């Protein structure tokens, strides 16, 4: 997700996408442990997307 999409999304949508991204990251890590991924940079991208969404949710809670 791009930052502009994150800013426009509702809190409920962000929580849903955060849960989905966390599950996807876990699946990628397991697949990478079994046999190397073709593009292991996907793991880094997933982590960064999770961090972006978690940061936005925290910012909304504080306000």
C-alpha positions in Angstrom: 0.0 0.0 0.0 1.2 3.5 -0.8 1.2 6.1 2.0 -1.5 8.1 0.3 -3.8 5.0 0.3 -3.0 4.4 4.0 -3.9 8.0 4.9 -7.2 7.8 3.1 -8.3 4.4 4.4 -10.5 4.0 7.5 -9.1 2.6 10.7 -11.1 -0.7 10.3 -9.7 -1.1 6.8 -6.2 -0.6 8.1 -6.6 -3.1 10.9 -7.9 -5.7 8.4 -5.1 -5.1 6.0 -2.6 -5.2 8.8 -3.8 -8.7 9.9 -3.7 -9.8 6.3 -0.2 -8.5 5.7 1.0 -10.2 8.9 -0.4 -13.5 7.8 1.1 -13.1 4.4 4.5 -12.3 5.9 4.4 -15.4 8.0 3.5 -17.5 4.9 6.4 -15.9 3.0 8.9 -16.7 5.9 7.7 -20.3 6.1 8.0 -20.7 2.3 11.5 -19.2 2.3 12.6 -21.5 5.1 11.5 -24.6 3.1 12.9 -23.5 -0.2 14.4 -20.2 -1.2 12.0 -17.7 -2.6 12.6 -16.5 -6.2 12.4 -12.9 -4.9 13.3 -12.7 -1.2 13.0 -8.9 -1.2 9.2 -9.5 -0.9 9.8 -10.2 2.8 11.4 -6.8 3.3 8.5 -5.1 1.4 5.9 -6.8 3.5 7.7 -5.8 6.7 7.8 -2.2 5.6 4.2 -2.2 4.6 3.3 -3.6 8.1 5.4 -0.8 9.7 3.7 1.9 7.6 0.2 0.7 8.6 1.1 0.2 12.3 2.6 3.7 12.4 -0.5 5.2 10.9 -2.8 3.3 13.4 -0.6 4.5 16.3 -0.7 8.1 15.1 -4.5 7.9 14.9 -4.8 6.5 18.4 -2.7 9.4 19.8 -4.8 12.1 18.2 
